[in-house]
């Protein structure tokens, strides 16, 4: 993403943490090294726990990297649910008009469990909010209909 003109330059300006997802071990090292640098510079660290953008309605596997960093850096987790994928589809540069909804969930203290427990709490908070904000955009997922 850093190689995309203008967009990539913007990512560099705001000191985005860049990782090489093709090399998992090196990606984890980059995440820890760059994450610690950003923390020490006073930045908040934002991580999408699935590791990539997903199509609306799709649910990815929540990875432990964010919880690992939270425990290592002694930073609490603030889960966020959003529906931006309904207006900016995966693999598309085009964005469509509409109102994105963001729900900031209750903070999860970094000392309130193991990495797996923290990520389980994070996933639960995000995924219980997702149905409340889904269905507003032009690329909203088909919601299964309830049967009586």
Secondary structure by P-SEA (a helix, b strand, c coil): ccccaaaaaaaaaacccccccccaaaaaaaaaaaaaaaaaabbbbbbccccccccccccccccaaaaaaaaaacbbbbbbbbccccccccccccccbbbbbbbbccccccccccaaaaaaaaaaaaaaaccccccccccccccccccc
